[in-house]
Amino acid sequence: MAAGVGVAACGSAGDDAASEADEGAGADGGQAADGETPIWAKDPSPFVRHGTNLESRLEDLHGLITPNELFFVRNHAPTPLIDAGSYALTVGGPGAEREVRLSLDDLRALPSQTQISYIECAGNWRGFFQSVTGRTASGSQWGTGAIGCAEWSGPRLGDVLALAGVGADAVDVNVIGLDEAEWARPMPLDKAFDPDTILALTMNGVPLPPDHGFPVRVVVPGWVGSSSVKWVGGIEVATEKVWVRANTSSYVLVGDEWPADRYAPADGAPITTGRVKSALALPRPAQLAAGVQRLRGFAWSPRGPVEGVEWWVDDGGWAPARLIGASAAMPNAWCRFEFEWSATPGSHVLRTRATDAGGNTQPLEGVYNAKGYLLNVALPHPVEVV
């Protein structure tokens, strides 16, 4: 499906254990080591590194929009460098009426939609499973920074599919990337035609940076980040449900509550939407001076705007925080919150919990799954006050 594209990337994607392992990869300038092929196009120094992945530090983020240079990176292989001049997107498959090939200029000529949406890796917070459930989950041990919020612009995926025509027997739409891992993630037809599902060509007003999918990525608001496939080269309309790595062995809930025989051929329950969450924009552990401190953080939900955030210190009970930027006009964006705390010397534990417009809120206890997805407890945050 992905023809007419020049890709420069090297290294093996490997299996989940390899691609998600905590490896000490990368050096300034995106180099794996002196003289080796770059893993990323951006400077990795502001991030926490996990193999081919870069985790943002929430304490470095100060507004609604995450700057491109501080936006987290989740790659299944090194970032490919794609030649825009020879790029072509192929749209077809047994569920399409015809096959079409679209250049970057063809995509730019289509009506464009601009929206502010967050993207979060399904494994965000995976590193806390041991502390909140007593069991360690496999994969990159992300902290709180596998998330970012940006302004995305490009044509609706549904408009692009319409150019190929979608048959009455169409079921799934599989989006296929041009990275070395050939990452792909199918979605049902109704999600593909959701007006908020777009093929993004720009990020925060500029062409997509290489690490974030240049020249084209799909943005699927509310669904976990693996659905927002980067470096899109092929879109296949299928007449039956599509099973690929991303919904059989990866991005599935594995554990006693999700028996594999119920979800075959998947190893467990395939995940799509994320969960309502909030996190403090503080290092872990944090150190603060005694006295009144204004603390801030971020809150988000896949089901539209956050309606409230509460905070708790030790055993003091829940108190409301102030929301900043939460809006029904931007249901796919995250928002900020802040509150004042009269910090006293000693060791403390802070928690926050968000509630969205549908009444969904963060639980106090987490449910373990072997691959460490979708953790959304009111996360304990240790703070030392001196």
C-alpha positions as CSV (number, residue, x, y, z in Angstrom):
1,M,0.0,0.0,0.0
2,A,2.9,2.4,0.7
3,A,4.5,3.2,-2.6
4,G,6.5,6.0,-4.0
5,V,8.2,6.9,-0.7
6,G,11.8,7.3,0.3
7,V,12.5,6.3,3.9
8,A,15.8,6.6,5.8
9,A,15.7,4.6,9.0
10,C,17.7,1.8,10.5
11,G,17.5,-0.6,13.4
12,S,15.0,-3.3,14.1
13,A,11.6,-2.7,15.6
14,G,11.7,-6.1,17.3
15,D,8.8,-7.4,19.5
16,D,7.0,-5.6,22.3
17,A,9.6,-6.5,24.9
18,A,12.4,-5.1,22.8
19,S,10.7,-2.0,21.5
20,E,9.3,-1.1,24.9
21,A,12.3,-2.0,27.0
22,D,14.0,0.6,29.1
23,E,17.2,1.0,27.1
24,G,19.7,3.7,27.6
25,A,19.4,4.8,23.9
26,G,20.1,8.2,22.5
27,A,22.5,11.1,23.0
28,D,22.3,14.8,22.2
29,G,21.2,15.4,18.6
30,G,19.2,12.1,18.6
31,Q,22.2,9.8,18.3
32,A,22.1,6.4,19.7
33,A,25.9,6.7,20.3
34,D,28.8,8.5,18.6
35,G,28.7,7.8,14.9
36,E,25.5,5.7,14.9
37,T,22.3,6.3,13.1
38,P,20.0,8.9,14.8
39,I,17.0,7.5,16.6
40,W,15.1,10.8,16.7
41,A,15.2,14.0,14.7
42,K,14.7,16.2,17.7
43,D,17.0,16.9,20.6
44,P,16.3,14.2,23.3
45,S,18.0,16.0,26.1
46,P,14.8,17.5,27.7
47,F,13.2,14.1,28.0
48,V,13.3,10.9,30.0
49,R,14.5,8.2,27.5
50,H,12.9,4.7,27.2
51,G,14.5,2.9,24.2
52,T,13.1,4.5,21.1
53,N,10.7,6.6,23.2
54,L,11.0,10.0,24.8
55,E,8.9,11.0,27.9
56,S,8.0,14.6,28.5
57,R,8.6,16.2,31.9
58,L,5.2,17.7,32.9
59,E,7.0,20.3,35.1
60,D,8.5,21.8,31.8
61,L,5.0,22.3,30.3
62,H,3.3,25.5,31.1
63,G,0.3,26.1,28.8
64,L,-2.5,24.4,27.0
65,I,-0.4,23.6,23.9
66,T,2.7,21.4,24.2
67,P,5.6,22.8,22.2
68,N,6.7,20.5,19.4
69,E,10.2,20.3,20.9
70,L,8.8,19.0,24.2
71,F,6.1,16.7,22.9
72,F,6.6,13.1,23.9
73,V,7.7,10.5,21.3
74,R,6.4,6.9,21.1
75,N,8.1,5.1,18.3
76,H,8.2,1.4,17.5
77,A,11.4,2.0,15.5
78,P,13.8,4.9,14.8
79,T,12.1,7.9,13.2
80,P,12.0,7.6,9.4
81,L,12.9,10.6,7.3
82,I,10.5,10.7,4.4
83,D,10.9,12.6,1.1
84,A,7.9,14.9,0.6
85,G,8.5,15.1,-3.1
86,S,8.1,11.4,-3.8
87,Y,5.5,10.8,-1.1
88,A,2.2,9.1,-2.1
89,L,-0.7,7.9,0.0
90,T,-2.5,4.9,-1.4
91,V,-6.1,4.4,-0.4
92,G,-7.9,1.2,-1.5
93,G,-8.6,-2.3,-0.4
94,P,-11.5,-4.8,-1.0
95,G,-14.0,-2.4,0.7
96,A,-13.1,0.5,-1.6
97,E,-14.7,1.2,-5.0
98,R,-11.4,2.2,-6.5
99,E,-7.7,2.7,-5.5
100,V,-6.4,6.3,-5.4
101,R,-2.9,7.7,-4.9
102,L,-2.6,11.1,-3.3
103,S,0.4,13.3,-3.2
104,L,1.1,15.7,-0.3
105,D,-0.2,18.5,-2.5
106,D,-3.4,16.5,-3.2
107,L,-4.0,16.2,0.5
108,R,-3.2,19.9,1.1
109,A,-5.8,20.8,-1.5
110,L,-8.6,19.1,0.4
111,P,-10.7,21.1,2.9
112,S,-8.8,21.3,6.2
113,Q,-9.9,21.0,9.8
114,T,-8.1,22.4,12.7
115,Q,-8.6,21.0,16.2
116,I,-6.8,21.0,19.6
117,S,-6.4,17.4,20.8
118,Y,-4.3,15.6,23.3
119,I,-2.6,12.3,22.4
120,E,-1.6,9.9,25.2
121,C,0.2,6.6,25.0
122,A,-1.9,3.7,26.5
123,G,1.1,2.8,28.6
124,N,1.4,6.2,30.3
125,W,1.8,5.7,34.1
126,R,2.9,2.1,33.5
127,G,5.8,2.6,35.9
128,F,3.4,3.1,38.8
129,F,1.7,-0.4,38.7
130,Q,4.1,-1.8,41.2
131,S,3.5,1.0,43.8
132,V,-0.3,1.0,43.4
133,T,-1.1,-2.6,42.7
134,G,1.9,-4.5,44.0
135,R,2.7,-6.0,40.6
136,T,5.0,-4.7,37.9
137,A,3.7,-4.5,34.3
138,S,5.9,-5.3,31.3
139,G,7.1,-2.6,28.9
140,S,8.6,0.8,29.1
141,Q,8.2,2.1,32.6
142,W,6.6,5.4,31.7
143,G,6.0,8.1,34.4
144,T,3.4,10.7,33.8
145,G,4.8,12.3,30.6
146,A,3.7,10.0,27.7
147,I,1.1,12.7,26.8
148,G,0.9,16.0,25.0
149,C,-1.7,18.4,23.5
150,A,-1.3,20.1,20.2
151,E,-3.2,21.9,17.5
152,W,-3.5,19.6,14.5
153,S,-4.7,20.5,11.0
154,G,-5.5,18.5,7.9
155,P,-8.3,16.9,5.9
156,R,-10.9,14.6,7.6
157,L,-10.1,10.9,7.1
158,G,-13.7,10.5,5.9
159,D,-13.2,13.0,3.1
160,V,-10.1,11.0,2.0
161,L,-11.9,7.7,2.1
162,A,-14.7,9.3,0.0
163,L,-12.2,9.8,-2.8
164,A,-11.8,6.0,-3.1
165,G,-15.5,5.3,-2.4
166,V,-16.5,3.0,0.4
167,G,-18.6,0.0,-0.4
168,A,-21.7,-1.1,1.4
169,D,-19.8,-4.2,2.7
170,A,-17.0,-2.2,4.3
171,V,-16.3,-2.9,7.9
172,D,-12.8,-1.7,9.0
173,V,-10.3,0.9,8.0
174,N,-6.7,0.0,8.5
175,V,-4.1,2.8,8.6
176,I,-0.6,1.7,7.8
177,G,2.6,3.6,8.7
178,L,5.9,3.9,6.8
179,D,8.2,3.3,9.8
180,E,10.4,0.3,9.8
181,A,7.9,-1.5,12.1
182,E,5.1,-0.8,9.5
183,W,2.9,0.1,12.4
184,A,-0.8,-0.3,11.6
185,R,-4.0,0.2,13.6
186,P,-7.5,-0.6,12.2
187,M,-10.6,1.2,13.3
188,P,-14.3,0.6,12.6
189,L,-15.9,2.5,9.8
190,D,-17.9,4.8,12.1
191,K,-14.7,5.9,13.9
192,A,-12.9,6.5,10.5
193,F,-15.8,8.8,9.5
194,D,-16.0,10.6,12.8
195,P,-15.6,14.3,11.9
196,D,-12.8,14.6,14.5
197,T,-10.7,11.9,13.0
198,I,-8.3,13.7,10.6
199,L,-5.1,13.2,8.6
200,A,-3.0,15.8,10.2
201,L,-0.5,17.6,8.0
202,T,0.5,20.3,10.5
203,M,1.3,20.4,14.2
204,N,1.0,23.7,16.1
205,G,1.0,25.6,12.8
206,V,4.0,24.0,11.1
207,P,4.4,20.9,9.0
208,L,4.6,17.8,11.1
209,P,8.1,17.3,12.6
210,P,9.6,14.0,11.6
211,D,9.3,12.5,15.1
212,H,5.5,13.2,15.0
213,G,4.7,11.7,11.6
214,F,5.9,13.9,8.7
215,P,4.4,14.2,6.2
216,V,1.0,12.7,7.4
217,R,-0.3,11.2,10.5
218,V,-3.8,10.2,11.6
219,V,-5.2,11.9,14.8
220,V,-7.9,9.9,16.5
221,P,-9.1,12.0,19.5
222,G,-10.0,10.0,22.6
223,W,-8.5,6.8,21.4
224,V,-5.1,5.7,22.8
225,G,-2.0,7.0,21.1
226,S,-1.2,3.9,19.1
227,S,-4.3,4.6,17.0
228,S,-2.9,7.9,15.8
229,V,-0.6,6.2,13.3
230,K,2.4,8.3,12.1
231,W,4.0,8.5,8.7
232,V,0.8,7.2,7.0
233,G,1.5,5.5,3.7
234,G,-1.5,3.3,3.2
235,I,-5.1,3.2,4.1
236,E,-7.0,-0.1,3.4
237,V,-10.7,-0.4,3.5
238,A,-11.6,-4.0,4.6
239,T,-14.8,-6.0,4.3
240,E,-14.1,-7.9,7.5
241,K,-12.6,-7.1,10.9
242,V,-8.8,-6.5,10.6
243,W,-6.5,-8.2,13.1
244,V,-2.9,-6.8,13.4
245,R,-0.3,-6.6,16.1
246,A,-1.8,-3.5,17.5
247,N,-5.1,-5.2,18.5
248,T,-4.0,-8.8,19.1
249,S,-0.7,-9.0,21.0
250,S,-0.1,-5.3,21.7
251,Y,-2.6,-2.8,23.2
252,V,-4.8,-5.5,24.7
253,L,-5.8,-6.0,28.3
254,V,-4.3,-9.3,29.5
255,G,-5.2,-10.7,32.9
256,D,-7.7,-12.8,34.8
257,E,-10.5,-10.3,34.0
258,W,-9.9,-10.6,30.3
259,P,-9.7,-14.3,29.4
260,A,-8.0,-14.8,26.0
261,D,-10.6,-17.3,24.8
262,R,-13.3,-14.5,25.0
263,Y,-11.3,-12.2,22.8
264,A,-9.6,-14.6,20.3
265,P,-7.7,-14.1,18.1
266,A,-6.5,-11.3,20.4
267,D,-4.5,-12.2,23.6
268,G,-7.0,-10.1,25.6
269,A,-9.4,-7.2,25.3
270,P,-8.3,-4.8,22.6
271,I,-8.3,-1.2,23.9
272,T,-9.5,1.9,22.1
273,T,-10.5,4.8,24.3
274,G,-8.4,6.1,27.1
275,R,-9.4,7.1,30.7
276,V,-10.1,10.2,32.6
277,K,-6.8,11.3,34.4
278,S,-5.0,14.1,36.1
279,A,-1.4,14.7,37.1
280,L,0.7,17.3,39.0
281,A,3.3,19.1,37.0
282,L,6.0,18.4,39.6
283,P,9.1,16.2,39.6
284,R,8.8,12.8,41.3
285,P,9.6,13.0,44.2
286,A,9.2,16.8,44.5
287,Q,10.9,19.1,47.0
288,L,9.2,22.3,48.0
289,A,9.9,25.1,50.5
290,A,7.6,25.5,53.5
291,G,4.8,28.1,53.1
292,V,2.0,28.8,50.6
293,Q,2.7,27.0,47.3
294,R,0.7,27.3,44.1
295,L,0.7,23.9,42.5
296,R,-0.5,23.1,39.0
297,G,-1.1,20.2,36.8
298,F,-3.0,18.8,33.8
299,A,-6.3,16.9,33.5
300,W,-7.9,15.2,30.5
301,S,-10.6,12.8,29.4
302,P,-11.5,10.9,26.2
303,R,-15.1,11.7,26.8
304,G,-15.0,15.4,26.7
305,P,-14.3,18.2,28.8
306,V,-13.1,17.8,32.4
307,E,-15.6,19.4,34.7
308,G,-13.7,19.3,38.0
309,V,-10.4,18.4,39.6
310,E,-10.0,17.8,43.4
311,W,-6.8,17.6,45.4
312,W,-5.9,15.8,48.7
313,V,-2.9,16.0,51.0
314,D,-2.2,13.1,53.3
315,D,-5.5,12.5,55.1
316,G,-6.9,16.0,54.8
317,G,-9.9,15.2,52.5
318,W,-10.7,16.4,49.0
319,A,-10.8,20.1,48.1
320,P,-11.6,21.7,44.7
321,A,-8.9,23.0,42.4
322,R,-9.3,25.8,39.8
323,L,-9.7,24.7,36.2
324,I,-7.9,26.7,33.5
325,G,-8.8,26.2,29.8
326,A,-11.5,23.5,30.2
327,S,-14.1,24.2,27.5
328,A,-16.9,22.4,25.8
329,A,-15.6,24.1,22.6
330,M,-12.4,22.0,22.9
331,P,-13.6,18.6,24.2
332,N,-10.6,16.8,22.8
333,A,-8.0,19.0,24.6
334,W,-6.6,18.6,28.1
335,C,-6.9,21.4,30.6
336,R,-4.8,22.8,33.4
337,F,-5.6,23.2,37.1
338,E,-4.1,24.9,40.1
339,F,-4.5,25.2,43.8
340,E,-2.7,26.8,46.8
341,W,-1.3,24.5,49.5
342,S,0.1,25.8,52.9
343,A,3.0,23.4,52.9
344,T,4.4,22.3,56.3
345,P,7.9,20.8,56.7
346,G,8.1,17.0,56.4
347,S,7.1,14.2,54.0
348,H,3.7,14.4,52.4
349,V,1.7,12.6,49.7
350,L,-0.6,14.6,47.3
351,R,-3.3,13.2,45.1
352,T,-5.5,14.7,42.4
353,R,-8.5,13.3,40.7
354,A,-10.5,14.6,37.7
355,T,-14.1,14.1,36.8
356,D,-15.4,14.6,33.3
357,A,-18.7,15.8,31.9
358,G,-20.1,12.2,31.9
359,G,-19.4,11.8,35.6
360,N,-16.4,9.5,35.1
361,T,-13.8,10.0,37.8
362,Q,-10.5,8.6,38.8
363,P,-10.6,5.6,41.2
364,L,-8.5,5.2,44.3
365,E,-7.3,1.7,43.4
366,G,-5.9,0.4,40.2
367,V,-6.7,-2.9,38.4
368,Y,-3.6,-4.8,37.2
369,N,-3.1,-5.9,33.6
370,A,0.1,-7.6,32.5
371,K,1.0,-5.1,29.8
372,G,0.3,-2.1,32.0
373,Y,-2.3,-0.1,30.1
374,L,-4.9,2.5,31.1
375,L,-3.8,3.1,34.7
376,N,-5.8,6.1,36.0
377,V,-5.8,5.9,39.8
378,A,-5.7,9.1,41.9
379,L,-2.0,8.8,41.8
380,P,0.1,9.3,45.0
381,H,2.7,12.0,44.5
382,P,5.4,12.2,47.2
383,V,6.5,15.7,48.2
384,E,9.2,16.6,50.7
385,V,8.8,20.1,52.3
386,V,11.9,21.7,53.8
